Amino acid sequence: MIGTTLLDIADHIESLAADDGEFSLVCARYGDRPVPAAGLRFESRETARAAARATEQYRDTLRRYDPELPFYDVVVRQEFAEPPSESTGRDDDGPTFAPGDGGSPPAELADRIVDGTVHRGPGGDDAPTDRRRADQAGGRGRARDRVEFCHAAAAATFEALSAGGHDRAESAVMNAYFSLAERVADPDDLCLCLLEAMATALDRHLDPGAQASVLADAAERLPEPSEPAAADPVDAAFDRLAAVGLVEGYERVDEAESAAGYGAPTADATVRVSGYALSPADGRVATLPAALELCRRDSRGRTAGIALLGAAGSDATGSDWWVRVDPDAPALDGGPSTASVPSAD
């Protein structure tokens, strides 16, 4: 299955990384850090080049199953850990990406990796389809972030399924995705369908404990969150989902709302989510992306259970929900991958 190949490539890339390296990989056009090299640093330009070639191989392998995976022009960038001698005008303590004593950045900071190869999307346009559509709509950044978030989550979960030997679930994901790819043309919709199909496969083929184990493994395979460890993983997780457009907004329940019947002051949390991008199917809603983000940000690495308490508002499409999150109950409502839609009674 695909996971074995992806695991081999990802392990190779990680073996090239060094904690104190000055070089990293980015997309020359958009500045994105490509999965699976996101967050990794390399001690030399030659090593970074090798990692970039492997990153292209990884993404090409995944693209065999998902033709709409974004194309990146992967380049090496040198990241100076200390500020150069001339002031850059920054007043924070973060790393400074700037040239040394020479004025303008040298060309080597954007050194191309793919040897003269120009990737072309359907129709011969250099720009990938999803980016072109988003540019035309004036929302390139958020649309791009959502597509990349979905693909990163899917890739990590594929790898976890393969590593766990869950062949039936992995095959079910592939079969459902191939069927969807023939009918869903828009890449933004297709990436959401991929997450929905993956969540449904986990729900149907794995018990709650196995689901929690797969998602915990997948969360480990994702890059570390760029922000510091959160005191409240619920807020941090839903902030991330909102930033990439998986939800339009959310709010935590206050004491008055809890007293009205939406939870009580316990270790779990109740959240009102608006504009959730994943749709109900067969009486359940995919909660896999929320479970992954919660696990990434939980200091103990727990996979939280997620349940829907009821619809929030009058949205007939089922995109506004009252959600219960319990970090100590991964088996809540059948497992963390999906949640059942409450009856209207």
PAMINU-478428 format. One record per residue: residue number from 1; residue in one letter; chain; y negated, z, x of N, C-alpha, C in turn. Coordinates in steps of 0.1 Angstrom, whole numbers, m for minus. Example, Ala and Ser with C-alpha at 12.3 -4.5 7.8 and 13.67 -1.06 7.14 Angstrom:
2
  pos  code  unit    n.v    n.w    n.u   ca.v   ca.w   ca.u    c.v    c.w    c.u
    1     a     A     57     78    132     45     78    123     33     78    132
    2     s     A     22     71    128     11     71    137      0     79    129
# end
This chain:
345
  pos  code  unit    n.v    n.w    n.u   ca.v   ca.w   ca.u    c.v    c.w    c.u
    1     m     A     12      0      8      0      0      0    m12      0      9
    2     i     A    m24     m2      2    m37     m3      9    m40      9     18
    3     g     A    m36     21     12    m40     33     19    m36     35     33
    4     t     A    m23     30     36    m18     31     50    m27     24     59
    5     t     A    m31     11     56    m39      4     65    m53     10     66
    6     l     A    m59     15     55    m72     21     56    m71     34     64
    7     l     A    m60     42     63    m59     54     71    m59     51     86
    8     d     A    m51     41     89    m50     38    104    m63     34    109
    9     i     A    m71     26    102    m84     21    107    m94     33    108
   10     a     A    m94     41     97   m103     53     97   m100     63    108
   11     d     A    m87     65    110    m83     74    121    m88     69    134
   12     h     A    m87     55    136    m91     49    149   m106     51    151
   13     i     A   m114     49    140   m128     50    141   m132     65    145
   14     e     A   m125     74    138   m128     88    141   m125     92    155
   15     s     A   m114     86    160   m110     90    174   m121     85    184
   16     l     A   m129     75    180   m139     70    190   m152     79    189
   17     a     A   m153     87    179   m166     95    177   m167    106    187
   18     a     A   m180    110    189   m183    121    197   m194    129    191
   19     d     A   m193    142    190   m203    151    183   m217    149    189
   20     d     A   m218    147    202   m231    146    209   m235    132    212
   21     g     A   m229    122    206   m232    108    209   m246    104    204
   22     e     A   m252     95    211   m266     90    207   m266     77    199
   23     f     A   m254     72    196   m253     59    189   m246     61    176
   24     s     A   m251     54    166   m245     54    153   m245     40    147
   25     l     A   m239     38    135   m238     25    129   m247     25    116
   26     v     A   m254     14    114   m262     12    102   m261     m2     97
   27     c     A   m265     m5     85   m267    m18     80   m281    m23     84
   28     a     A   m282    m34     91   m294    m39     96   m304    m42     85
   29     r     A   m300    m46     74   m309    m51     63   m314    m39     55
   30     y     A   m305    m29     52   m309    m19     43   m309     m5     48
   31     g     A   m304     m3     61   m304     10     67   m293     20     62
   32     d     A   m284     15     53   m273     23     49   m263     26     60
   33     r     A   m257     37     60   m246     40     69   m233     36     63
   34     p     A   m226     27     69   m214     22     62   m202     31     63
   35     v     A   m195     32     52   m182     39     51   m172     30     58
   36     p     A   m163     36     67   m160     50     69   m167     56     81
   37     a     A   m177     49     87   m184     54     99   m196     63     96
   38     a     A   m199     64     83   m211     72     79   m209     87     85
   39     g     A   m220     91     92   m220    105     97   m214    106    111
   40     l     A   m208     96    116   m202     96    129   m212     91    140
   41     r     A   m210     97    152   m219     93    164   m209     89    175
   42     f     A   m214     81    184   m206     76    195   m214     77    208
   43     e     A   m207     80    219   m214     83    231   m219     71    239
   44     s     A   m214     59    236   m218     48    244   m220     36    234
   45     r     A   m227     26    239   m229     14    230   m216      6    229
   46     e     A   m208      6    240   m196     m1    240   m186      5    229
   47     t     A   m186     19    229   m177     25    220   m182     23    205
   48     a     A   m195     23    204   m201     21    190   m197      6    186
   49     r     A   m197     m3    195   m194    m17    191   m179    m18    186
   50     a     A   m170    m11    193   m156    m10    189   m155     m4    175
   51     a     A   m163      7    173   m162     13    160   m168      4    149
   52     a     A   m178     m4    152   m184    m13    143   m174    m24    139
   53     r     A   m167    m29    149   m157    m39    146   m146    m34    137
   54     a     A   m142    m21    139   m132    m15    131   m137    m12    117
   55     t     A   m150     m9    116   m156     m6    103   m156    m19     95
   56     e     A   m159    m31    101   m159    m43     94   m144    m46     90
   57     q     A   m135    m43     98   m121    m45     94   m117    m36     82
   58     y     A   m121    m24     82   m119    m15     71   m124    m20     58
   59     r     A   m137    m24     59   m143    m29     46   m138    m43     42
   60     d     A   m133    m51     51   m127    m63     48   m113    m61     41
   61     t     A   m106    m51     46    m93    m47     40    m95    m42     26
   62     l     A   m105    m34     24   m108    m29     10   m113    m40      1
   63     r     A   m120    m49      7   m126    m60     m1   m115    m70     m7
   64     r     A   m103    m70     m1    m92    m77     m6    m88    m73    m21
   65     y     A    m90    m60    m23    m88    m54    m36   m100    m53    m45
   66     d     A   m112    m53    m38   m124    m52    m45   m134    m62    m39
   67     p     A   m134    m75    m45   m143    m85    m39   m158    m82    m40
   68     e     A   m162    m73    m48   m176    m70    m50   m181    m58    m41
   69     l     A   m172    m53    m32   m177    m43    m22   m189    m49    m14
   70     p     A   m200    m42    m13   m212    m47     m6   m209    m52      8
   71     f     A   m215    m63     12   m214    m68     25   m226    m61     33
   72     y     A   m222    m57     45   m232    m51     54   m233    m58     67
   73     d     A   m245    m60     73   m247    m65     86   m247    m52     95
   74     v     A   m235    m49    101   m234    m36    108   m240    m38    122
   75     v     A   m249    m29    126   m255    m29    139   m254    m15    145
   76     v     A   m256    m14    158   m256     m2    166   m271      3    166
   77     r     A   m273     16    164   m286     21    166   m285     34    175
   78     q     A   m295     34    184   m296     46    193   m304     56    186
   79     e     A   m299     68    185   m306     79    179   m310     90    189
   80     f     A   m322     92    192   m326    101    202   m326    115    195
   81     a     A   m318    124    201   m317    137    196   m330    145    198
   82     e     A   m337    142    209   m349    150    212   m361    140    210
   83     p     A   m373    145    206   m385    136    204   m389    130    218
   84     p     A   m394    118    218   m398    112    230   m411    119    235
   85     s     A   m416    115    247   m427    122    253   m440    121    244
   86     e     A   m442    109    238   m453    107    229   m450    113    215
   87     s     A   m461    119    210   m459    125    196   m456    114    186
   88     t     A   m447    117    177   m444    107    166   m451    111    153
   89     g     A   m459    123    153   m466    127    141   m458    135    132
   90     r     A   m445    137    135   m436    145    126   m439    160    128
   91     d     A   m438    167    117   m440    182    118   m428    189    114
   92     d     A   m416    183    113   m404    190    110   m395    191    123
   93     d     A   m384    196    121   m375    198    133   m363    188    133
   94     g     A   m364    178    125   m353    169    124   m353    159    135
   95     p     A   m341    152    137   m340    143    148   m350    132    147
   96     t     A   m355    127    158   m365    116    158   m359    103    162
   97     f     A   m360     93    154   m355     80    158   m367     71    163
   98     a     A   m368     71    176   m380     64    182   m377     59    196
   99     p     A   m384     49    201   m382     44    214   m388     54    224
  100     g     A   m384     52    237   m390     60    248   m403     55    252
  101     d     A   m407     56    265   m420     52    269   m420     37    271
  102     g     A   m423     30    260   m423     16    262   m431     10    250
  103     g     A   m434     18    241   m442     13    229   m432      9    218
  104     s     A   m431     m5    217   m423    m10    206   m408     m8    208
  105     p     A   m400     m7    197   m386     m4    199   m379    m16    206
  106     p     A   m370    m14    215   m363    m25    222   m353    m31    212
  107     a     A   m350    m44    215   m341    m51    206   m328    m45    205
  108     e     A   m323    m38    215   m310    m32    216   m308    m22    205
  109     l     A   m319    m16    199   m317     m6    189   m312    m13    176
  110     a     A   m312    m26    175   m307    m32    163   m298    m44    168
  111     d     A   m288    m40    177   m279    m50    183   m269    m54    173
  112     r     A   m268    m67    170   m258    m72    161   m244    m70    166
  113     i     A   m234    m67    157   m221    m65    161   m212    m76    157
  114     v     A   m213    m82    145   m205    m92    140   m209   m105    148
  115     d     A   m200   m110    156   m204   m121    166   m207   m134    159
  116     g     A   m220   m135    155   m225   m147    150   m220   m150    135
  117     t     A   m213   m140    129   m208   m143    116   m218   m139    106
  118     v     A   m220   m148     96   m228   m146     85   m220   m144     72
  119     h     A   m220   m132     66   m212   m130     54   m219   m136     42
  120     r     A   m212   m143     34   m219   m150     23   m212   m145     10
  121     g     A   m220   m142      0   m214   m139    m13   m211   m151    m21
  122     p     A   m206   m150    m33   m203   m161    m41   m215   m171    m42
  123     g     A   m212   m184    m41   m223   m193    m43   m230   m196    m30
  124     g     A   m226   m190    m18   m232   m193     m6   m245   m185     m2
  125     d     A   m250   m177    m11   m262   m169     m9   m259   m158      2
  126     d     A   m267   m157     12   m265   m147     22   m265   m133     16
  127     a     A   m274   m131      6   m275   m117      0   m263   m115     m9
  128     p     A   m257   m103     m9   m246   m100    m18   m251   m100    m32
  129     t     A   m241   m103    m41   m245   m105    m55   m251    m92    m61
  130     d     A   m246    m80    m58   m251    m68    m64   m265    m65    m59
  131     r     A   m268    m68    m47   m281    m65    m41   m291    m75    m47
  132     r     A   m287    m88    m49   m296    m98    m54   m300    m94    m68
  133     r     A   m290    m91    m77   m294    m87    m90   m302    m75    m91
  134     a     A   m299    m65    m82   m308    m53    m83   m322    m56    m78
  135     d     A   m323    m64    m68   m337    m68    m63   m345    m74    m75
  136     q     A   m338    m83    m82   m345    m90    m93   m349    m80   m103
  137     a     A   m341    m70   m105   m344    m60   m116   m354    m50   m111
  138     g     A   m358    m50    m98   m367    m40    m93   m361    m27    m91
  139     g     A   m348    m25    m91   m342    m12    m89   m331    m13    m78
  140     r     A   m334    m20    m67   m324    m22    m57   m318     m9    m51
  141     g     A   m327      1    m48   m322     13    m42   m312     20    m49
  142     r     A   m315     24    m62   m306     32    m70   m293     24    m73
  143     a     A   m294     11    m76   m282      3    m79   m273      2    m67
  144     r     A   m279      0    m56   m271      0    m43   m265     13    m41
  145     d     A   m272     24    m42   m266     37    m40   m254     40    m49
  146     r     A   m255     35    m62   m244     38    m71   m232     30    m67
  147     v     A   m234     17    m64   m222      9    m60   m216     15    m48
  148     e     A   m224     18    m38   m218     24    m25   m211     37    m28
  149     f     A   m217     46    m36   m211     59    m39   m198     57    m46
  150     c     A   m197     47    m55   m184     45    m62   m173     40    m53
  151     h     A   m177     31    m44   m168     25    m34   m163     36    m24
  152     a     A   m172     44    m20   m168     55    m10   m159     65    m17
  153     a     A   m162     69    m29   m153     78    m36   m139     71    m39
  154     a     A   m139     58    m42   m126     52    m45   m118     50    m32
  155     a     A   m125     47    m21   m118     45     m8   m111     58     m4
  156     a     A   m119     69     m5   m114     82     m1   m102     86    m10
  157     t     A   m103     83    m23    m92     87    m32    m80     78    m29
  158     f     A    m82     65    m27    m70     57    m23    m63     63    m11
  159     e     A    m71     67     m1    m64     72     11    m57     85      8
  160     a     A    m63     93      0    m56    106     m4    m43    104    m12
  161     l     A    m44     94    m21    m31     90    m28    m20     85    m19
  162     s     A    m24     77     m9    m14     72      0     m9     83      9
  163     a     A    m18     91     14    m13    102     23     m4    112     16
  164     g     A     m6    113      3      2    122     m5     15    116    m11
  165     g     A     17    103     m8     29     97    m13     29     94    m28
  166     h     A     18     93    m34     17     91    m49     17     76    m52
  167     d     A     28     70    m49     29     55    m51     26     50    m65
  168     r     A     32     57    m75     30     53    m89     16     53    m93
  169     a     A      9     64    m89     m5     65    m93    m13     54    m86
  170     e     A    m10     52    m73    m18     42    m66    m15     28    m71
  171     s     A     m3     25    m75      0     12    m81     m7     10    m95
  172     a     A     m7     21   m102    m14     20   m115    m29     17   m114
  173     v     A    m35     23   m104    m49     21   m101    m51      6    m98
  174     m     A    m43      0    m89    m44    m13    m85    m42    m23    m97
  175     n     A    m32    m20   m105    m29    m29   m116    m41    m29   m126
  176     a     A    m46    m17   m129    m57    m16   m138    m69    m23   m133
  177     y     A    m72    m21   m120    m84    m27   m114    m83    m42   m113
  178     f     A    m71    m48   m110    m70    m62   m110    m73    m68   m124
  179     s     A    m68    m61   m134    m70    m66   m148    m85    m66   m151
  180     l     A    m92    m55   m147   m106    m54   m150   m114    m64   m142
  181     a     A   m110    m67   m129   m118    m76   m121   m118    m90   m127
  182     e     A   m108    m94   m135   m108   m107   m141   m117   m108   m153
  183     r     A   m121    m96   m158   m129    m96   m171   m143    m91   m169
  184     v     A   m146    m83   m158   m159    m77   m156   m166    m83   m144
  185     a     A   m176    m91   m147   m183    m99   m137   m193    m91   m129
  186     d     A   m200    m81   m136   m211    m74   m130   m206    m64   m120
  187     p     A   m210    m64   m107   m204    m55    m97   m207    m40   m100
  188     d     A   m219    m37   m106   m222    m23   m110   m212    m18   m120
  189     d     A   m210    m26   m130   m200    m23   m141   m186    m22   m135
  190     l     A   m183    m31   m126   m169    m31   m120   m166    m18   m112
  191     c     A   m176    m14   m104   m174     m2    m96   m172     11   m105
  192     l     A   m179     11   m116   m177     22   m126   m163     21   m132
  193     c     A   m159      9   m135   m145      7   m141   m135     11   m131
  194     l     A   m137      9   m118   m128     13   m108   m126     29   m108
  195     l     A   m137     36   m109   m136     50   m110   m129     55   m122
  196     e     A   m132     49   m134   m125     52   m146   m110     50   m146
  197     a     A   m106     38   m140    m92     35   m139    m85     44   m130
  198     m     A    m92     48   m119    m86     57   m109    m84     71   m115
  199     a     A    m94     76   m123    m93     89   m129    m82     89   m139
  200     t     A    m81     78   m147    m70     77   m157    m57     77   m151
  201     a     A    m55     70   m140    m42     70   m133    m38     84   m128
  202     l     A    m47     91   m122    m44    104   m118    m40    113   m129
  203     d     A    m48    112   m140    m45    120   m152    m31    117   m158
  204     r     A    m27    105   m158    m14    101   m164     m2    103   m155
  205     h     A     m4    102   m142      7    103   m133      9    115   m124
  206     l     A     m2    124   m124     m1    136   m116     m4    148   m125
  207     d     A      3    159   m121      0    171   m128    m13    177   m123
  208     p     A    m18    187   m130    m31    193   m126    m32    197   m111
  209     g     A    m21    204   m106    m21    208    m93    m21    197    m83
  210     a     A    m14    186    m86    m14    174    m77    m27    167    m77
  211     q     A    m34    167    m89    m47    161    m90    m57    168    m81
  212     a     A    m56    182    m82    m66    190    m74    m63    188    m59
  213     s     A    m51    186    m55    m48    184    m41    m53    171    m36
  214     v     A    m51    160    m44    m56    147    m41    m71    147    m39
  215     l     A    m78    153    m49    m93    153    m49    m98    161    m37
  216     a     A    m91    172    m34    m95    181    m23    m94    173    m10
  217     d     A    m83    165     m8    m81    157      3    m91    146      4
  218     a     A    m94    140     m8   m104    129     m8   m118    134     m4
  219     a     A   m121    146     m9   m134    152     m6   m136    154      9
  220     e     A   m124    158     16   m125    160     31   m127    147     38
  221     r     A   m123    136     32   m124    123     38   m138    117     37
  222     l     A   m146    122     28   m160    117     26   m169    123     37
  223     p     A   m180    117     40   m189    123     50   m194    136     45
  224     e     A   m198    144     55   m204    157     52   m217    155     45
  225     p     A   m220    163     34   m233    161     28   m245    162     38
  226     s     A   m255    154     36   m266    154     46   m275    167     45
  227     e     A   m275    173     32   m283    185     30   m275    197     35
  228     p     A   m282    208     38   m275    220     42   m266    225     31
  229     a     A   m256    234     35   m247    239     26   m254    246     14
  230     a     A   m250    243      2   m257    247    m10   m252    261    m14
  231     a     A   m262    270    m18   m258    283    m23   m252    280    m37
  232     d     A   m256    270    m44   m251    267    m57   m245    253    m57
  233     p     A   m232    251    m55   m226    238    m54   m228    230    m67
  234     v     A   m229    236    m79   m231    229    m91   m244    221    m91
  235     d     A   m255    228    m88   m268    221    m87   m267    210    m77
  236     a     A   m262    213    m65   m261    203    m55   m253    191    m59
  237     a     A   m242    193    m65   m233    182    m69   m240    173    m80
  238     f     A   m246    179    m90   m253    171   m100   m266    165    m95
  239     d     A   m272    171    m86   m284    165    m79   m279    152    m73
  240     r     A   m268    152    m66   m262    140    m60   m259    129    m70
  241     l     A   m252    133    m81   m248    124    m92   m261    117    m98
  242     a     A   m271    125    m99   m284    120   m105   m291    110    m95
  243     a     A   m290    114    m82   m297    105    m72   m290     91    m71
  244     v     A   m277     90    m74   m271     77    m73   m269     71    m86
  245     g     A   m274     77    m97   m274     71   m110   m262     72   m118
  246     l     A   m253     82   m114   m241     84   m123   m245     93   m135
  247     v     A   m256    100   m134   m262    107   m146   m277    104   m145
  248     e     A   m283    104   m157   m297    103   m157   m304    116   m155
  249     g     A   m298    127   m159   m304    140   m157   m294    151   m161
  250     y     A   m298    163   m158   m290    175   m162   m298    187   m162
  251     e     A   m293    197   m169   m300    210   m168   m290    221   m170
  252     r     A   m291    232   m163   m283    244   m165   m286    251   m177
  253     v     A   m276    257   m184   m278    264   m196   m285    278   m193
  254     d     A   m296    281   m201   m302    294   m199   m295    304   m208
  255     e     A   m300    317   m207   m293    327   m215   m294    325   m230
  256     a     A   m305    320   m235   m306    317   m249   m296    307   m254
  257     e     A   m293    297   m246   m284    287   m250   m270    292   m249
  258     s     A   m267    301   m239   m254    307   m238   m251    316   m250
  259     a     A   m261    323   m254   m259    332   m266   m257    323   m278
  260     a     A   m261    311   m278   m259    302   m290   m245    296   m291
  261     g     A   m237    299   m280   m223    294   m281   m219    285   m270
  262     y     A   m227    282   m260   m223    273   m249   m221    281   m237
  263     g     A   m211    290   m237   m207    298   m226   m213    311   m225
  264     a     A   m209    319   m215   m214    333   m213   m216    335   m199
  265     p     A   m223    346   m195   m226    348   m181   m214    352   m173
  266     t     A   m207    342   m168   m195    344   m160   m196    336   m148
  267     a     A   m185    335   m140   m185    328   m127   m186    313   m129
  268     d     A   m182    308   m141   m183    293   m143   m198    290   m147
  269     a     A   m200    277   m149   m214    272   m152   m213    263   m164
  270     t     A   m223    262   m171   m224    253   m182   m237    244   m180
  271     v     A   m235    231   m181   m245    221   m178   m246    211   m189
  272     r     A   m259    208   m192   m262    197   m202   m265    185   m194
  273     v     A   m256    175   m195   m257    162   m188   m262    151   m197
  274     s     A   m271    144   m193   m276    132   m201   m274    119   m193
  275     g     A   m271    109   m201   m269     96   m195   m258     94   m185
  276     y     A   m246    100   m189   m234     99   m180   m230     84   m180
  277     a     A   m228     78   m168   m225     64   m167   m211     60   m170
  278     l     A   m201     70   m170   m187     67   m173   m185     69   m188
  279     s     A   m177     60   m194   m175     61   m208   m162     67   m213
  280     p     A   m161     72   m225   m149     78   m230   m139     66   m232
  281     a     A   m126     69   m229   m115     60   m232   m103     68   m235
  282     d     A    m97     64   m247    m84     71   m251    m86     86   m253
  283     g     A    m98     89   m257   m101    104   m260   m104    112   m248
  284     r     A   m106    106   m236   m109    114   m224   m120    107   m216
  285     v     A   m127    115   m208   m138    110   m200   m135    113   m185
  286     a     A   m137    103   m176   m135    105   m162   m145    115   m156
  287     t     A   m140    125   m150   m148    135   m144   m146    136   m128
  288     l     A   m138    126   m124   m134    125   m109   m146    126   m100
  289     p     A   m157    118   m102   m168    119    m93   m175    133    m92
  290     a     A   m176    139   m104   m182    153   m104   m173    162    m96
  291     a     A   m160    161    m98   m150    170    m91   m151    168    m76
  292     l     A   m152    156    m72   m153    153    m57   m166    159    m52
  293     e     A   m177    157    m58   m190    163    m53   m190    178    m53
  294     l     A   m184    184    m63   m183    199    m64   m174    204    m53
  295     c     A   m163    197    m50   m154    202    m39   m161    201    m26
  296     r     A   m168    190    m23   m175    188    m11   m185    199     m8
  297     r     A   m191    204    m18   m202    214    m16   m198    228    m19
  298     d     A   m185    231    m22   m180    244    m24   m177    250    m10
  299     s     A   m182    262     m7   m180    268      6   m165    271      9
  300     r     A   m157    272     m2   m143    275      0   m134    263     m3
  301     g     A   m141    251     m5   m133    239     m7   m125    239    m19
  302     r     A   m129    246    m30   m122    246    m42   m124    234    m50
  303     t     A   m114    229    m58   m116    218    m67   m118    224    m81
  304     a     A   m130    222    m86   m133    229    m99   m127    222   m111
  305     g     A   m124    230   m121   m120    224   m134   m132    221   m142
  306     i     A   m131    210   m149   m143    205   m157   m138    202   m171
  307     a     A   m145    207   m181   m142    205   m195   m155    201   m203
  308     l     A   m153    193   m213   m164    190   m222   m164    199   m234
  309     l     A   m176    206   m236   m177    215   m247   m181    209   m260
  310     g     A   m188    197   m258   m193    190   m270   m203    180   m267
  311     a     A   m206    171   m276   m217    161   m274   m230    168   m274
  312     a     A   m239    163   m266   m253    169   m265   m262    158   m270
  313     g     A   m269    161   m281   m278    151   m287   m271    142   m297
  314     s     A   m277    131   m300   m271    122   m310   m267    109   m305
  315     d     A   m265    108   m291   m262     95   m285   m248     91   m290
  316     a     A   m248     79   m297   m235     74   m302   m226     69   m292
  317     t     A   m231     66   m280   m223     60   m269   m215     70   m262
  318     g     A   m217     83   m264   m210     93   m257   m214     95   m243
  319     s     A   m227     95   m240   m231     97   m226   m239    110   m224
  320     d     A   m241    118   m234   m247    131   m233   m237    142   m236
  321     w     A   m235    151   m227   m224    161   m229   m229    175   m225
  322     w     A   m223    185   m232   m223    199   m227   m210    200   m218
  323     v     A   m211    204   m206   m200    204   m196   m198    218   m191
  324     r     A   m186    223   m190   m182    236   m184   m176    233   m171
  325     v     A   m180    240   m161   m175    238   m147   m170    252   m143
  326     d     A   m157    253   m139   m150    265   m135   m144    263   m121
  327     p     A   m150    269   m111   m145    267    m97   m131    273    m95
  328     d     A   m127    282   m104   m114    289   m102   m103    284   m111
  329     a     A   m106    273   m118    m96    268   m128    m94    253   m127
  330     p     A    m88    248   m116    m87    233   m114    m78    227   m125
  331     a     A    m70    235   m132    m61    230   m142    m68    229   m156
  332     l     A    m81    233   m156    m88    234   m169    m87    220   m176
  333     d     A    m83    220   m188    m83    208   m196    m74    197   m190
  334     g     A    m63    201   m184    m54    191   m179    m56    186   m165
  335     g     A    m66    191   m158    m68    187   m144    m82    182   m142
  336     p     A    m87    181   m130   m101    178   m127   m105    163   m128
  337     s     A    m95    154   m130    m98    140   m130   m105    135   m142
  338     t     A   m101    140   m154   m106    136   m167   m108    149   m175
  339     a     A   m115    147   m186   m117    158   m196   m116    152   m210
  340     s     A   m110    160   m219   m108    155   m233   m121    155   m240
  341     v     A   m123    146   m249   m135    145   m258   m133    155   m269
  342     p     A   m142    165   m271   m140    175   m282   m141    168   m296
  343     s     A   m134    174   m305   m135    168   m319   m148    171   m324
  344     a     A   m153    163   m334   m166    165   m340   m167    177   m350
  345     d     A   m155    182   m353   m155    193   m363   m161    206   m357
# end
